[in-house]
Amino acid sequence: MTCDNCGRKATQINDLYQLCSRCYTVEYSTINISGKNMKVKDALKLQLEKMELGRKEGESIADWCGRCRVWATNSKYWKKEMEGKA
């Protein structure tokens, strides 16, 4: 079975829809942050903006991804994760 929206392999199937994991998440998944329910996509956007990693006006997706990659590889979390893996 394929996703009703994009044609990928459907993972969420019932009488109303057949959706892949990505389309299901975009449509139905929510997260509660400080007592407020919001869509996962909106929560991610909000968090990226708080970290000053939101996509800037006129910025290409490739440049945005590159900026996020630089931030991530310079973060203390990345460095801690990579300790002992070299």
KAUR-V7930 format. One record per residue. N is the residue number from 1. SS is DSSP state (H for helix, E for strand, - for the rest). PSI is psi in radians with two decimals (* if undefined). OMEGA is omega in radians with two decimals (NA if undefined). Layout:
n,ss,psi,omega
N,SS,PSI,OMEGA
N,SS,PSI,OMEGA
This chain:
n,ss,psi,omega
1,-,2.57,-3.12
2,E,2.77,-3.14
3,-,2.36,3.10
4,-,-0.46,-3.06
5,-,-0.74,-2.97
6,-,-0.20,3.11
7,-,-0.08,3.06
8,-,3.03,3.11
9,E,2.22,-3.14
10,-,2.34,3.10
11,-,-0.30,3.13
12,E,1.83,-3.00
13,E,2.23,3.00
14,-,-2.95,-3.09
15,-,-0.39,-3.08
16,-,-0.57,-3.07
17,-,2.86,2.97
18,E,1.96,-3.08
19,E,2.60,3.00
20,-,2.96,-3.11
21,H,-0.72,-3.11
22,H,-0.87,-3.12
23,H,-0.63,3.09
24,H,-0.78,-3.14
25,H,-0.80,3.14
26,H,-0.69,-3.04
27,H,-0.71,-2.92
28,H,-0.40,-3.02
29,-,2.36,3.10
30,E,2.86,3.10
31,E,2.56,3.13
32,E,2.09,3.12
33,E,2.07,-3.14
34,-,0.73,3.08
35,-,0.09,-3.13
36,E,2.17,3.06
37,E,2.35,3.07
38,E,2.77,3.10
39,E,2.56,-3.11
40,H,-0.74,-3.13
41,H,-0.73,3.12
42,H,-0.67,3.11
43,H,-0.73,3.11
44,H,-0.79,3.13
45,H,-0.77,3.13
46,H,-0.78,-3.14
47,H,-0.72,3.11
48,H,-0.68,3.11
49,H,-0.69,3.09
50,H,-0.57,-3.14
51,-,0.06,-3.08
52,-,0.59,3.11
53,-,0.22,3.07
54,-,2.71,3.14
55,-,2.23,-3.12
56,-,2.67,3.13
57,-,2.23,3.13
58,-,-0.05,-3.12
59,-,2.28,3.10
60,-,2.77,3.11
61,H,-0.70,3.14
62,H,-0.76,3.13
63,H,-0.70,3.11
64,H,-0.81,3.12
65,H,-0.71,3.11
66,H,-0.73,3.12
67,H,-0.73,3.10
68,H,-0.68,3.14
69,H,-0.75,3.12
70,H,-0.78,3.12
71,H,-0.82,-3.07
72,H,-0.75,-3.09
73,H,-0.33,3.08
74,H,-0.06,-3.08
75,-,2.68,3.13
76,H,-0.49,-3.14
77,H,-0.75,3.12
78,H,-0.82,-3.10
79,H,-0.71,3.11
80,H,-0.74,-3.13
81,H,-0.63,-3.06
82,H,-0.15,3.12
83,-,2.28,3.10
84,-,0.02,3.13
85,-,-0.06,-3.10
86,-,*,NA
